[in-house]
Amino acid sequence: MIESTVEKRLCKKVKNELHGLALKFISPGLSGVPDRIVLLPGGRIYFAELKAPGREMRKLQRWVASKIEALGFKVLTINTPEKVDAFIREVRENGI
């Protein structure tokens, strides 16, 4: 399985099940930003770094994630279809 499979699943489930958007995040001049900004009803915002199964964030990505989290936003590493499902479930149940 490749990263794009995980990413497509996230985008589809955010749209269809949470009625939100999973926008591609590209920041010229700053490498290492998460792949997607997930915008949900009620003003909830999450950042998602998508990876192929078994892969983790690189050092620069972890550093950028720590800066985003220091501002109070949640940054998730999602690297399996099951983690996509867990994210959707947690948002529904707890509004993580």
C-alpha positions in Angstrom: 0.0 0.0 0.0 1.2 3.5 -0.8 0.7 6.9 0.9 -1.8 8.1 -1.7 -4.2 5.3 -0.8 -4.2 6.4 2.9 -4.6 10.0 1.8 -7.5 9.3 -0.5 -9.3 7.4 2.3 -8.9 10.3 4.7 -10.2 12.9 2.2 -13.2 10.8 1.3 -14.1 10.0 4.9 -13.7 13.6 6.1 -16.0 14.8 3.3 -18.6 12.1 3.5 -18.7 11.2 7.2 -17.7 14.3 8.9 -18.9 16.9 6.4 -15.6 18.6 6.4 -12.7 19.4 4.1 -9.2 17.8 3.9 -7.3 20.5 2.0 -3.8 19.9 0.6 -1.3 22.0 2.6 1.6 23.4 0.6 3.6 26.2 2.2 6.2 27.8 -0.1 9.3 28.7 1.9 8.6 26.2 4.7 9.4 22.6 4.1 8.1 19.8 6.3 4.5 21.0 6.7 1.8 18.3 7.2 0.1 17.0 4.0 -3.5 18.0 4.9 -5.4 20.6 6.9 -8.6 19.0 8.0 -11.4 21.6 8.6 -14.5 20.4 10.4 -17.8 21.9 11.3 -17.7 23.9 14.6 -14.3 25.4 13.7 -12.3 22.4 14.5 -8.9 22.2 12.7 -6.4 19.3 12.5 -3.2 18.8 10.6 -2.5 15.4 9.1 0.8 14.0 7.9 0.0 11.0 5.7 2.5 8.2 5.3 2.6 4.7 3.8 2.1 1.9 6.3 5.0 1.6 8.7 6.5 5.0 7.8 6.9 7.9 10.3 7.6 11.6 10.1 11.1 12.8 9.2 13.0 15.0 11.6 12.0 18.2 9.8 8.4 17.2 9.8 8.5 16.4 13.5 10.0 19.9 14.2 7.3 21.7 12.1 4.6 19.5 13.8 6.0 20.6 17.3 5.7 24.3 16.3 2.1 23.8 15.1 1.2 21.9 18.3 2.8 24.6 20.4 0.2 26.9 18.9 -2.6 24.6 20.2 -3.4 22.6 17.0 -3.4 18.8 16.8 -1.0 17.2 14.3 -1.6 13.5 13.5 0.5 11.0 11.7 -1.9 8.7 9.8 -0.1 5.8 8.1 -2.8 3.0 7.8 -6.4 2.8 6.7 -7.2 1.8 10.3 -5.7 5.0 11.6 -7.9 6.9 9.2 -10.9 5.1 10.6 -9.7 5.7 14.2 -9.4 9.4 13.5 -12.9 9.6 12.1 -14.3 7.6 15.1 -12.5 9.7 17.7 -13.7 13.0 16.1 -17.2 11.7 16.1 -17.1 10.4 19.7 -14.9 12.9 21.4 -14.2 15.8 19.1 -10.5 15.3 19.7 
